[in-house]
Amino acid sequence: MIGSKYILFCSILFVLAITGWTNTVLAQDEISAATAVFAVNNLWLMIAAALVFIMHLGFAMLETGLTRAKNSVNILFKNVMIICIGVLTYAAFGFNLMYPGDFNGFFGFAGFGITPGEDGLTSAYNPGYTYWTDFLFQAMFAATAATIVSGAVAERIKLGSFLLFAIIFVGISYPITGSWQWGGGWLSEMRFYDFAGSTLVHAVGGWGALICVMLLGPRIGRFTKSGARPIPGHSMPLATVGVFLLWLGWFGFNGGSVLSADPGAVSLVLVTTSIAAAAGGVGAALVASLRLGKPDLSMALNGILAGLVGITAGADQMTVLDASSIGLISGAIVVFSVLMFDKLKLDDPVGAISVHLVCGIWGTLAVGLFGAKAGLEQLSYQAAGAIAIGIFTALFALIAFGLIKLIFGVRVSMEEETEGLDIGEHAMEAYPAFQTLISEQ
């Protein structure tokens, strides 16, 4: 009898021990799984940040290719400085201006510098990745707005004046309007939706570009009494390489905006992004052929970018058919927009205003016309957000660039513009052997 009780007692102890060990193992497995997911999410966001970084090389190649050889060093220098300025200003104050934490919904500031929270690691608004991953990904976005302006004012702006405007625009204007949506501000509460920045990044840069172009004036000889005179870029191969780099970078721009490595969400975004880009290229090529009589490579390239900008606001909620429609319409819009700005005598050497402003607004409105959030109510939210951000950004750019123009001047001399900004601003040439050959002939 005693032996039976002893055996029963030992059996109970054994069962309890096994149960406890099993629970410990399961708990450890859960911790390991959570750690793995956290690591994968952070890895994807860091890869996405690298892809967005590559976009700045794409912008540099596109802008250089679509402008004249005598201004190539100037274009490249501006693109190099823009990413440097963007990272530094975003670290100094832009990040905490865009993500201030609890604030009144319109303006908030969490202080200078970048400092992680109490745990020293986790992002304040998304525990799925670290504070440092959060900053890195967002910093790559920040400089894009100024890059858009760079292309629109190419070949006639003073270098110092442009860089000063870039500091102010990227450091203050972009983070404030970004906080209204991505920082949890009033537009976010109103249900305005901009997944990856059709308005918050692209239209913001486009508004800045439009104001600067209006205050700066056209290049010498761009518009005559008989109408607009084309000034061809010097390297369509460079421009084409730039667009393909931008398309590649957009996988990080949109795919990273999922803010996790969720395979279903990320793969959908990458597909809708590519579909819209392809449709944009086809749409622009067809419309340009019909309107201009010949297939135009520059229009096709800008059509691809137009499709990418157009899908960016709602890439996470569109079907393949939706993405195709948005991209096709974006491609058509960009052709007519470029021709319209020519008639208005607004000189944009690379078509940045048409691609980023016009198609950025279209992409924002498309969220209310297609996909999961389609409807008159959502369309009204989208329009309200686009208008509010447009008014603020345009006024900010008008005041900032206007003061710079008044105090320092923004336009190079006629002699410097004729000779080329490479010599006037940098005392060097991008293609010295080629330039010498041309001068000898």
N, C-alpha and C positions, 0 to 999 in steps of 0.2 A: 504493500500500500504506500509505504514511504517512498519506495523506488518510483512508483507511478507518479506521485506528486512531484518528485524531483525532476522526472523527465518532462512533465507538463510545464513546470516552472522554467526549465531550461529552454523549452520550445518557445514559450512566450517571450523570454529574453532574446532568443534568436530572431524571432519575427520582428520584435521591436527594433533590434539592431539593424536588420536588413531594411526595414521601413525607413529608419532614420538615414541610413547610408544612401538609399535610393532617392530620398527627398533632397539630400545634400548634393548628389550627383545631378539631379534635375535642376536644382537651383543654380549649380555651377554651369550647367549647359545653357540655361537661360541667360546668365551673365555673359557667357562666351558668345552666344548668338547676338546679344545686344551690342557687345563690344565690336563684333565683326560688322554688323550693320552700320554702326557709328563710323568705323574705319572706312568702309566702302563708300558711304555718303561723302565723307571728307575727301577721299581720294578722287571721286568723280568731280566734286566741286573745284578741286585744285587743278584737275585736268581741264575742266571747262574754263577756268581762269586763264590757263595757258593758251587755250584756243582763242579767247577774246583778245589776249595780248597779241596774237598773230594778226588779228584784224588791223592793228595799227600799221603793220608792214603792208597789208593789203591796201589800206588807204594811201600810204606813201607811194606805192607803185601806181595806183590808179591816178592819183592827182599828178604825179610826175609825167606819166604817159600822156595825159590829156592836156598838158600845157607844153609850152615851147622849151627847147633844150637850154636856152639861155637863162632859164629860171629854175633849173632842176635842183641845184644845190640849195637854193632858198626853200623850195618845197620840202626837200628831204630834211633840212635843218628844222623847219617848223614842226614836222611830224615827230622828229626825235625829241624836241623840247616839250611838245604837248604831252607825251606820255610821262616825261619826267615831272613836269609841272602838275599833271593830274595826280600822280601818286603822292607827291609831297604835300600839295594843298589838301588832298583828301585825308592824309594822315594828320596834318596839323589841325584842321578844324572841319573839313567837309563831311567826314564820316559821322561825327557827332552832331552836325547840323542836319544831316539827312535822317539819322536814327537817334533822336534825342531821348527816347523813352516816353514817359508820361509827359504830354504837353497839350497846349490848347487846340491842336489840330491845324494851326496855321504857321506857327513859328516856335521852335524850341532849340535849345543848344545845351548839349551835355558836357561841354568843356573842351579845352584844347588837348590835343594829343590822342593817342589810341591806347586805352587801358582796359584789359579784360575785367569781367565782373568778379564777385567775391570768390568764386571757385577757380578763377584764373584761367578758365578754359572755355566754357560753353557760351555760345552766342546768346545774347539777351532775348532775342525775339524768335529764335529757332533752335531748340536744344539738339537738333539733329546734326549739328556740326559746330566746330570750335569758333571762338571769337576771331582767331587769326585767319581761318579759312573764309569767314564771313567778310572781313575787311579786304582780303586779297581779291576775292571775286568782285566785290562792289567797286573797288578801286580801278579795276580794269575797265569797268563801264564808264567811270567818271570822265576820263579824258576824251571819250568818243564825241561828246557834244562839241568840244572845241575843234576837233578834227574836221567835223562837218563844216564849220565856219572857215577853216583853213582853205579848203578847196574852192569855196565860193568867192573868196577875196584874193585868189592867187594872181600873181604877176604884176601887182601894182601897189601893195600895201607895205608900209614901213614895218620892218621886222620887230623893232622894240615896241611899237604901238600894238601890234598884233599880240605879242607875248603878254603884255600888260593886260589886254582885254581877256586873254585866255585864263590868266590867273583869277581875275575877278569873276568871270563867267562860270568857270568850272568850280571855283572855290565857294561861291555864294549862291548864284542863281540856280544852277542845277540841283544842289542839295536841298534848297528850300522847296521847290516844286516836287522834288522826289519824296520829301517827307510827307507831303499831302496824301500820297498814295502808299508807297512802300514803307514809310515810317509810321503808318497807322494814323494818318491825319484825316482831315475832313472829307477828302474825296474817297478814301477807303470806307469811311462810315456811310457815305452816300451811295455806295455800291458801284462807283465808277470802277472799271476793270481795265487794267493794262498789264498783261502777263509779263512781258519782257521789255517793254519800252517803246512802242510805236509813237506814243506821245511823250512819255517821260524822258526818253533819250533822243529819239530821232527828230520829232517835231520841235523839241526844245532847241536842238542844234540848228534845225532849219529856220526857226524864228530868229535866232541870233544871226544866222547867215543872211537872211533877208534884210534885216535892219542894217547890218554892216555894208552890204552891197548898195543899198539905197544911199547911205551917207558917203560911201567911198567913190562911187561913180564908175563908169565902164572903162575898160582898157582903151588906150589910144587906137583909133581906127576901127573899133568894134562896131560902131553904128555910124552910118553915113546918111546923107539925104535920101539915098535910094533904098535904105533899109539896113537890116543887119548883115554884117560881113563876117563870115566864118573865119575863125583863127584856129586852124587845125593843131592838135597836139603833135608832139614829135615822135611818139612811140606807142602805137596801138598794141604791140606785143606786151609792153610793160603794163598798159591799162588792162589787158586781158588777164595777165598773171595776177594783177591786183584784185580783180573781181573773183577769180577762183579762190584766192586766199581769203577773201571776205566771206565767200560762201562756206568755206571750211570753218572759218572762225565762228560763223553763225550757229554751227552745231553746239558750240560752247555757250554762245550768247543766249540762245533759246533753250537748248537742252539743259544748261546749268541752272536756268531760272525755275526749273522744277524744284530746286533746292533739296533734292535727294537723288539717290541712284535708283529710285523705283523703276524697274525695267519696263513696265507697261506704260507709265507716264512719259518717261524719257524717249522711248522708241516712237511713241505717237508723235511727240513734238518734233523729233528729227525727220519723220516722214512728212508731216504737214509743212515743215520748213522747206524741205527739198522740193516738194510738189509745187508750192507757191513760187519758189525761185524759178523753177523750170517753166511754169506757166507764164510768169512775168517776162522771161526772155522771149518766149514764143509770141506773146501778145504784143510786145514792143516791136519785134522784128516784122510782124505782119502789118501792124498799123503804120510803121515807118515806111515800109515798102509801098503801101498804098498811098500814103500821104506825100512821100518824097520821091517816089518813082524808082528808088533803088534800095536794096537792103543796106541798112546802116549799122555797122558794128558797134559804134558808140551807143546808139539807141538800144541795141540788144543787150549790151552790157549793163546799161542803166536800168533796163527792164528787169533783169535778174535781181539787181539790188532793190528795185521798187517792189518786186514780189516778196523779197525777204523782209523789207520794212513793213509791208502791208500785213503780213501774217503774224508779225511779232506780238501784237496786242492780244491775239487769241489763239496762238499756236497749240495750246493745251486742250482746246475744246472743239476743234474743227474736224470734220470728216475730210476724206480725200477730195470729195466733190466740192466742199466748202473751200478748201485750200486752193484747189484749181481755179475756182471762180474768183477768189480774192486776188490770186496772182495774175490771172489773165486781165482783170480789170486794172490792176496796178500797172501792168505793162502798157496798157493803152493810155492810161492817165498820164504817165510820165512823158510820153511823146508829145501829147497836146500841151502839157504844162511847160515843157522846154520851149516849144514854139510860142506859147503865150508870153513867157517872160522875155523872149526876144522882141516881141512886138511892143512890150512895155519898156524896152531898152534897159532892162536890168541884166547886167553882165555877170553870168555865173559860168566860169570856164568848164566846170565838170558836171554841171546839172545837179549840184547838191541840194539846192532848194526844192527842185521838183521831186527828187528821190526821197528826201528825208522829211521835208515839211508837208508837201502835198500828199504824198503817199502815206506819211505817218498819220495824218488826220484821217485819210481814207481807212487805213487799217484799224484805227481806233473806233470809227463808226461801224466798221464791218462786224465788230463784236456784237453790236445790237441788231445786225441784219442776218448773221449766220450763226450756226452752232448752238450750244446749250443755253446761252443767255439771250437768244434772239427775241425781240419784241419791242414794241413802242416805248415801254417804260425804260428798258435797258438802253435803248437808243438815245433817249433823252439824257440819261446819266452820262453816256459817252460824249454826247455833244457838249454838255455842261462842263465836263472835265477838260475837254480839248479847248474850249473857249477860255476858261479860267486860266489854264496854264499858258495859253497863247498870249492873253492880255498881259499877264505878269511878266513873261519872258520878253515880249516885245518892248514893253516899257523899260524893263531893266536894261536891256541891250541898248535901247535908244539913249538912255541917260548915261550909261557907262561909256559907250563908244562915242557918244556926242561930246562928253567931257574930255576924253582922250584926244579927239579931233581938235577941240578948242584949245587945249593946253599944249599938246605935243605935235599935233598934225598926224594924219594917217596915210597920206599919199606920198609916194616917192616922186622925185622930180621927173619931168618929161625926158630929160637926157638919160637918167638912170633907168627909167622904164624902157626906153628905146634900146639902150645898150644891153640891158638884162640885169636882173637883181643879183645874179650870181657874182658879177663883178662889183656892182655898186654896194651890196650889203655884205659880201663875204670875201671879195678879192680872190676868188677862185672859180674854176669852171668844172662842170661835171664831165665834159668830154673835151679836154684841152687839145688833143691831137686832131679831133674832128673839127673843132672850132678854127684851129689854125689852117686846116685844109680849105675850109669854106672861105676864110678871109683872103687866102692867096689866089682864089679863082676869080 
